Amino acid sequence: MFHHLLNNSKRLSVIMLAMFSLPFAVRADLVRLKQGGELRGKIVTNVNEVGYRVSVRTVTGAVITVHKNDVGFETRRPLSFETYELKSRLVPDTVEAQWELAEWCREQRLKRQQEIHLEKMLALDPTHEIAHRLLGHVERDGKWASLEEHMLDQGYVRYRGRYITPEEKLLLEHSQEERERQNEWMAKASLWASWLTGRIDKQREIALENFRTIDDPLAIPGLQRHLGEQENRNLRSLYIETLSQINDSSAITALVRMGVFDGDRGLRLRAIEKIPENQTYLAVTEFVQHLRDSQNVVVRRAATGLKTLGSSKAVPQLIDALVTNHSYRIKVPNPTTGVSLGPGGSVSSGGRGSLLPPDIEAALLTGAMSPDNIILPPGPQSFHWETVNIAQQNPEVLEALRSLTEVDFGFDERTWKLWWLSQNT
């Protein structure tokens, strides 16, 4: 193993020496071919072949030319990206080696790559203090946590970029007058919703007309409770229509939540369609937050919302959400032990448990009781719960990317990122 690492290290040194010795080696451009494969080095252009061919001078000095029609995309990037890719492939899975590469990333101002290797250090050594501190973690009672986890554990909430108490947040969001108006709307929404589901036609007409005139953002909590959270589909549909009348960011947030959490697909699509065009940016921001939800179904519904809105602003976040990890609680059968009745009524231990009381099992094993007259009904298998983590591909995310970009790299996250970089260089 040592000799293998040593040989890899020597090979990397030779490659890096060749790259730094070349006069052009200040960039590490990349050309991705449609048929697969990549060319790396410096993109050079022949004056007579502009628009027809792409030429790449590799780190060895050789020039490789391909036809423009064979190129998927090309991107120009600093040499440090290429150097990092080489180093990351050969770095040993030890704390010391990961630390060395993290420090190199810091010197090259590759912040995200530095964080990746600091996190790998913690996977190898969860008590590594320097790695925790560089990642912004906080120590409390001998345990490390991110700043956000620490503050939330202390009872704080995040509000406009800072952490405050829930009480402070409440005071900042609602004045006394606003709270009184909210309470008034809560009472009205409760009354009118009861009229809608009642038997008196005149009251239903009045309630419907009242809801159609609401444009006050402070009515939203009452509308959500008495319309949006009800099992009656017609009430939830009216909730969406009423939200579309309210010109406020809180109404957009409520529509997005309906677009990802409501169990009715038709109502989810209706909520997205009701988002005004001039509020698309805010809605996209809200949907992007749901791409990181712990529930896979919410991630996929958020992608559908982003596809419907048609904004390419969310492409980087959609790429990150192509494959997401989710935790599930599953029932696992317990190992079966105990006393079983074998052929001819013999008693043996192990195998499928008989589920007999302990004193009966002891009597059978010691011969104090004969198994001949014991009939074992088919008993339920015992189970316990375990948590499993599953990486899931999200078809709706891929479909949103296809629709927004008009290209398709499947679930190949790395190629998507390279392509997106090439579009924004």
C-alpha positions as CSV (number, residue, x, y, z in Angstrom):
1,M,0.0,0.0,0.0
2,F,2.8,2.4,0.9
3,H,4.6,1.8,-2.4
4,H,1.4,2.3,-4.3
5,L,0.9,5.7,-2.6
6,L,4.5,6.6,-3.2
7,N,4.2,5.8,-6.9
8,N,1.0,7.8,-7.1
9,S,2.8,10.7,-5.4
10,K,5.7,10.5,-7.8
11,R,3.3,10.4,-10.8
12,L,1.5,13.5,-9.5
13,S,4.8,15.3,-9.0
14,V,5.8,14.6,-12.6
15,I,2.4,15.8,-14.0
16,M,2.5,18.9,-11.9
17,L,6.1,19.7,-12.9
18,A,5.1,19.4,-16.6
19,M,2.1,21.7,-16.1
20,F,4.1,24.4,-14.3
21,S,7.0,24.2,-16.8
22,L,4.8,25.0,-19.8
23,P,4.6,28.7,-20.7
24,F,0.8,28.5,-21.3
25,A,0.0,26.7,-18.1
26,V,-1.9,29.5,-16.4
27,R,-5.3,27.9,-17.2
28,A,-6.8,24.4,-17.3
29,D,-9.5,24.6,-19.9
30,L,-11.9,21.7,-20.4
31,V,-13.7,20.4,-23.6
32,R,-16.4,17.9,-23.0
33,L,-17.1,15.6,-26.0
34,K,-20.7,14.6,-27.0
35,Q,-19.6,10.9,-27.2
36,G,-18.1,11.0,-23.8
37,G,-14.6,11.9,-22.6
38,E,-12.8,15.2,-21.9
39,L,-9.9,17.1,-23.2
40,R,-8.0,19.3,-20.7
41,G,-5.2,21.8,-21.2
42,K,-5.4,25.2,-23.0
43,I,-7.9,25.9,-25.7
44,V,-6.1,27.3,-28.7
45,T,-7.7,28.5,-31.9
46,N,-6.3,28.3,-35.4
47,V,-7.2,31.5,-37.3
48,N,-8.2,29.4,-40.4
49,E,-10.5,27.1,-38.4
50,V,-12.5,29.6,-36.3
51,G,-16.1,28.3,-35.8
52,Y,-15.3,24.8,-37.3
53,R,-12.8,23.1,-35.0
54,V,-11.6,23.2,-31.4
55,S,-8.0,22.6,-30.6
56,V,-6.6,21.8,-27.1
57,R,-2.9,21.9,-26.2
58,T,-2.6,19.3,-23.4
59,V,-0.2,19.4,-20.5
60,T,2.3,17.3,-22.5
61,G,2.4,20.0,-25.3
62,A,0.5,17.9,-27.8
63,V,-2.3,19.6,-29.7
64,I,-5.6,17.7,-30.2
65,T,-8.2,19.0,-32.6
66,V,-11.8,18.0,-32.8
67,H,-14.7,19.1,-34.9
68,K,-17.1,21.6,-33.4
69,N,-20.0,19.3,-34.0
70,D,-18.4,16.7,-31.7
71,V,-18.1,19.1,-28.8
72,G,-20.8,19.1,-26.1
73,F,-19.4,22.2,-24.4
74,E,-16.2,23.9,-23.5
75,T,-15.2,25.9,-20.4
76,R,-12.2,28.0,-19.5
77,R,-11.1,27.8,-15.9
78,P,-8.0,28.5,-13.7
79,L,-5.2,26.0,-13.4
80,S,-6.0,25.5,-9.7
81,F,-9.2,23.6,-10.7
82,E,-7.3,21.1,-12.7
83,T,-4.6,20.8,-10.1
84,Y,-7.2,20.2,-7.4
85,E,-8.9,17.4,-9.4
86,L,-5.5,15.6,-9.8
87,K,-4.7,16.0,-6.1
88,S,-8.2,14.9,-4.9
89,R,-8.0,11.7,-6.9
90,L,-4.7,10.6,-5.3
91,V,-5.0,11.9,-1.8
92,P,-4.9,9.1,0.8
93,D,-7.9,8.7,3.1
94,T,-6.1,9.8,6.2
95,V,-6.6,12.8,8.5
96,E,-3.1,14.2,7.7
97,A,-3.5,13.9,3.9
98,Q,-6.9,15.5,4.0
99,W,-5.7,18.3,6.1
100,E,-2.8,19.0,3.8
101,L,-5.2,19.2,0.8
102,A,-7.6,21.4,2.7
103,E,-4.8,23.8,3.5
104,W,-3.8,23.8,-0.2
105,C,-7.4,24.6,-1.1
106,R,-7.4,27.5,1.3
107,E,-4.2,28.9,-0.2
108,Q,-5.8,28.6,-3.7
109,R,-9.1,30.3,-2.4
110,L,-11.1,27.2,-3.2
111,K,-13.4,27.5,-0.2
112,R,-16.0,24.9,-1.1
113,Q,-13.3,22.3,-1.9
114,Q,-11.6,23.2,1.4
115,E,-14.8,22.5,3.3
116,I,-15.2,19.1,1.5
117,H,-11.8,17.9,2.9
118,L,-12.4,19.4,6.3
119,E,-15.7,17.4,6.4
120,K,-13.8,14.3,5.4
121,M,-11.4,14.9,8.2
122,L,-14.3,14.9,10.7
123,A,-15.6,11.7,9.1
124,L,-12.2,10.1,10.0
125,D,-11.8,11.9,13.3
126,P,-15.0,13.4,14.7
127,T,-13.0,15.1,17.5
128,H,-10.6,17.1,15.3
129,E,-10.9,20.6,16.9
130,I,-9.2,22.6,14.1
131,A,-11.5,21.1,11.4
132,H,-14.6,21.9,13.5
133,R,-13.5,25.5,14.1
134,L,-12.6,26.1,10.4
135,L,-16.1,24.9,9.5
136,G,-17.6,27.3,12.0
137,H,-18.7,24.7,14.5
138,V,-19.4,25.4,18.1
139,E,-18.4,23.2,21.1
140,R,-20.9,22.7,23.9
141,D,-20.6,20.2,26.7
142,G,-18.0,18.3,24.8
143,K,-20.1,18.0,21.6
144,W,-19.6,19.9,18.3
145,A,-22.4,21.4,16.2
146,S,-22.8,23.9,13.4
147,L,-23.6,27.4,14.5
148,E,-27.1,27.1,13.2
149,E,-27.6,23.8,15.1
150,H,-26.2,25.3,18.2
151,M,-28.4,28.4,18.1
152,L,-31.5,26.5,17.3
153,D,-30.7,24.1,20.2
154,Q,-30.5,27.1,22.4
155,G,-34.0,28.1,21.5
156,Y,-33.2,30.9,19.0
157,V,-34.7,31.2,15.5
158,R,-33.2,32.7,12.4
159,Y,-34.7,35.9,11.2
160,R,-33.4,38.1,8.4
161,G,-29.9,36.8,8.7
162,R,-29.5,36.8,12.5
163,Y,-30.6,34.7,15.5
164,I,-33.1,36.0,17.9
165,T,-35.6,34.6,20.4
166,P,-39.0,33.5,19.2
167,E,-40.5,36.3,21.3
168,E,-38.3,38.9,19.6
169,K,-39.3,37.6,16.2
170,L,-43.0,37.8,17.2
171,L,-42.6,41.4,18.3
172,L,-40.7,42.3,15.1
173,E,-43.3,40.7,12.8
174,H,-46.5,41.9,14.4
175,S,-47.4,45.0,16.3
176,Q,-50.3,45.0,18.7
177,E,-52.5,46.4,16.1
178,E,-51.6,43.8,13.6
179,R,-52.2,41.0,16.1
180,E,-55.7,42.4,16.8
181,R,-56.5,42.5,13.1
182,Q,-55.2,39.0,12.7
183,N,-57.5,37.8,15.4
184,E,-60.5,39.6,13.8
185,W,-59.7,37.9,10.5
186,M,-59.4,34.5,12.3
187,A,-62.9,34.9,13.7
188,K,-64.4,36.0,10.3
189,A,-62.7,33.2,8.4
190,S,-64.1,30.7,10.9
191,L,-67.6,32.0,10.6
192,W,-67.7,32.3,6.9
193,A,-66.1,28.8,6.4
194,S,-68.9,27.4,8.6
195,W,-71.5,29.1,6.4
196,L,-69.9,27.6,3.2
197,T,-70.4,24.1,4.6
198,G,-73.8,24.8,6.0
199,R,-77.3,24.3,4.5
200,I,-78.5,27.9,4.1
201,D,-78.0,29.0,0.5
202,K,-78.0,32.8,1.4
203,Q,-75.2,32.4,3.9
204,R,-73.1,30.4,1.4
205,E,-73.5,33.2,-1.1
206,I,-72.6,35.9,1.4
207,A,-69.5,33.9,2.6
208,L,-68.3,33.3,-0.9
209,E,-68.7,37.0,-1.8
210,N,-66.8,38.0,1.4
211,F,-63.9,35.7,0.7
212,R,-63.7,37.1,-2.9
213,T,-63.1,40.7,-1.5
214,I,-60.2,39.9,0.9
215,D,-56.9,41.6,0.0
216,D,-55.4,42.0,3.5
217,P,-52.2,40.0,4.2
218,L,-53.1,39.8,7.8
219,A,-56.0,37.6,6.9
220,I,-53.7,34.8,5.6
221,P,-53.3,32.9,9.0
222,G,-57.0,32.7,9.4
223,L,-57.5,31.7,5.8
224,Q,-54.9,29.0,6.1
225,R,-56.5,27.5,9.2
226,H,-60.1,27.6,8.1
227,L,-59.7,27.0,4.4
228,G,-56.2,25.8,3.5
229,E,-55.9,23.1,6.2
230,Q,-59.4,21.6,5.7
231,E,-60.1,18.2,4.1
232,N,-62.8,19.7,1.9
233,R,-61.2,20.2,-1.5
234,N,-63.5,23.1,-2.4
235,L,-62.4,25.0,0.7
236,R,-58.7,24.5,-0.2
237,S,-59.5,25.6,-3.8
238,L,-61.1,28.8,-2.5
239,Y,-58.0,29.4,-0.3
240,I,-55.8,29.4,-3.4
241,E,-58.2,31.8,-5.2
242,T,-58.3,34.1,-2.2
243,L,-54.4,34.1,-1.9
244,S,-54.1,35.2,-5.5
245,Q,-56.0,38.4,-4.6
246,I,-53.5,39.4,-2.0
247,N,-50.6,41.5,-3.3
248,D,-48.0,40.6,-0.6
249,S,-44.9,38.3,-0.3
250,S,-46.7,36.3,2.4
251,A,-49.3,35.3,-0.1
252,I,-46.6,34.0,-2.5
253,T,-45.1,32.0,0.3
254,A,-48.5,30.5,1.1
255,L,-49.1,29.6,-2.6
256,V,-45.7,27.9,-2.8
257,R,-46.4,25.9,0.3
258,M,-49.7,24.7,-1.2
259,G,-47.7,23.9,-4.3
260,V,-45.4,21.4,-2.5
261,F,-47.4,20.2,0.5
262,D,-51.1,19.8,-0.6
263,G,-52.0,16.2,-1.3
264,D,-54.1,17.0,-4.4
265,R,-52.0,17.3,-7.6
266,G,-54.5,19.4,-9.3
267,L,-54.6,21.9,-6.4
268,R,-50.8,22.0,-6.3
269,L,-50.6,22.9,-10.0
270,R,-53.4,25.5,-9.5
271,A,-51.5,27.2,-6.7
272,I,-48.4,27.5,-8.9
273,E,-50.4,28.9,-11.8
274,K,-51.8,31.6,-9.5
275,I,-48.3,33.0,-8.8
276,P,-48.1,36.4,-10.6
277,E,-45.4,36.8,-13.2
278,N,-43.9,39.8,-11.4
279,Q,-43.4,37.6,-8.3
280,T,-41.6,34.7,-10.0
281,Y,-38.2,35.6,-8.5
282,L,-39.7,35.3,-4.9
283,A,-41.5,32.1,-5.7
284,V,-38.3,30.6,-7.2
285,T,-36.5,31.4,-4.0
286,E,-39.2,29.7,-2.0
287,F,-39.2,26.6,-4.1
288,V,-35.4,26.3,-4.0
289,Q,-35.6,26.1,-0.2
290,H,-37.9,23.1,-0.5
291,L,-35.3,21.3,-2.7
292,R,-33.4,20.6,0.5
293,D,-36.4,19.2,2.4
294,S,-36.0,16.0,4.3
295,Q,-39.0,14.5,2.5
296,N,-38.2,13.2,-1.0
297,V,-41.7,13.9,-2.2
298,V,-41.4,17.6,-1.3
299,V,-38.1,17.8,-3.2
300,R,-39.7,16.4,-6.3
301,R,-42.8,18.6,-6.1
302,A,-40.5,21.7,-5.7
303,A,-38.7,20.7,-8.9
304,T,-42.1,20.5,-10.7
305,G,-42.9,24.0,-9.4
306,L,-39.6,25.4,-10.7
307,K,-40.2,23.8,-14.1
308,T,-43.6,25.3,-14.3
309,L,-42.3,28.8,-13.4
310,G,-39.7,28.4,-16.2
311,S,-36.9,30.4,-14.5
312,S,-33.3,29.3,-15.1
313,K,-32.2,31.0,-11.9
314,A,-32.6,27.7,-10.0
315,V,-30.5,25.6,-12.4
316,P,-27.5,25.3,-10.0
317,Q,-29.7,24.2,-7.1
318,L,-31.6,21.8,-9.3
319,I,-28.3,20.2,-10.3
320,D,-27.4,19.7,-6.6
321,A,-30.9,18.1,-6.1
322,L,-30.5,15.5,-8.9
323,V,-29.7,12.9,-6.2
324,T,-30.7,13.6,-2.6
325,N,-30.2,11.6,0.6
326,H,-33.2,10.8,2.8
327,S,-33.7,8.9,6.1
328,Y,-36.4,6.3,6.6
329,R,-37.6,4.3,9.5
330,I,-38.2,0.7,8.6
331,K,-39.4,-2.4,10.5
332,V,-36.7,-5.1,10.7
333,P,-37.5,-8.7,11.9
334,N,-35.8,-9.6,15.2
335,P,-33.4,-12.6,15.2
336,T,-35.6,-15.5,16.3
337,T,-34.4,-17.4,19.3
338,G,-36.0,-19.5,22.0
339,V,-37.7,-22.9,22.1
340,S,-39.1,-24.7,19.0
341,L,-41.0,-27.9,18.7
342,G,-39.1,-30.2,16.4
343,P,-40.2,-33.3,14.6
344,G,-42.0,-35.8,16.8
345,G,-42.6,-33.2,19.5
346,S,-38.9,-32.9,20.4
347,V,-37.8,-29.7,22.1
348,S,-34.8,-27.7,20.7
349,S,-33.5,-24.2,21.2
350,G,-32.8,-21.7,18.4
351,G,-34.7,-21.3,15.1
352,R,-38.1,-19.7,15.1
353,G,-39.1,-18.7,18.6
354,S,-42.2,-20.4,20.0
355,L,-43.4,-17.2,21.7
356,L,-44.2,-19.3,24.8
357,P,-44.0,-17.7,28.3
358,P,-40.6,-18.2,29.9
359,D,-41.9,-20.6,32.6
360,I,-43.5,-22.9,30.0
361,E,-40.3,-22.9,27.9
362,A,-38.3,-23.8,31.0
363,A,-40.7,-26.7,31.8
364,L,-40.4,-28.0,28.3
365,L,-36.6,-27.9,28.3
366,T,-36.3,-29.6,31.6
367,G,-38.8,-32.3,30.8
368,A,-41.2,-31.2,33.5
369,M,-43.8,-30.8,30.7
370,S,-44.4,-32.9,27.6
371,P,-44.7,-31.1,24.3
372,D,-47.2,-33.6,22.9
373,N,-50.3,-31.7,24.0
374,I,-49.0,-28.2,23.1
375,I,-50.2,-26.7,19.9
376,L,-48.4,-23.6,18.8
377,P,-50.6,-21.1,16.9
378,P,-48.9,-19.2,14.2
379,G,-47.7,-16.2,16.2
380,P,-46.7,-12.8,14.8
381,Q,-43.0,-12.2,14.1
382,S,-41.4,-9.6,16.3
383,F,-39.8,-6.5,14.8
384,H,-37.7,-3.5,15.7
385,W,-37.3,-0.2,14.0
386,E,-34.1,1.0,12.3
387,T,-33.1,4.2,10.4
388,V,-31.7,3.8,6.9
389,N,-30.2,6.5,4.6
390,I,-31.0,6.2,0.9
391,A,-29.6,8.2,-2.0
392,Q,-32.6,8.8,-4.4
393,Q,-32.6,9.9,-8.0
394,N,-35.3,12.5,-8.6
395,P,-36.9,12.3,-12.1
396,E,-38.8,15.5,-11.7
397,V,-35.6,17.4,-11.0
398,L,-34.0,16.0,-14.2
399,E,-37.2,16.9,-16.1
400,A,-37.0,20.5,-14.8
401,L,-33.3,20.7,-15.9
402,R,-34.1,19.4,-19.3
403,S,-37.0,21.9,-19.7
404,L,-35.0,24.9,-18.4
405,T,-31.7,24.2,-20.3
406,E,-32.7,22.2,-23.3
407,V,-29.8,19.8,-22.7
408,D,-29.7,16.4,-21.0
409,F,-26.8,14.8,-19.1
410,G,-29.0,12.4,-17.1
411,F,-28.1,12.1,-13.4
412,D,-24.4,12.9,-14.1
413,E,-24.1,15.7,-11.6
414,R,-20.5,16.4,-12.4
415,T,-21.1,16.9,-16.2
416,W,-24.1,19.2,-15.4
417,K,-21.9,21.3,-13.2
418,L,-19.1,21.5,-15.9
419,W,-21.7,22.5,-18.5
420,W,-23.3,25.1,-16.3
421,L,-19.8,26.6,-15.6
422,S,-19.2,26.8,-19.3
423,Q,-22.4,28.7,-19.8
424,N,-21.5,31.3,-17.2
425,T,-17.8,31.8,-17.8
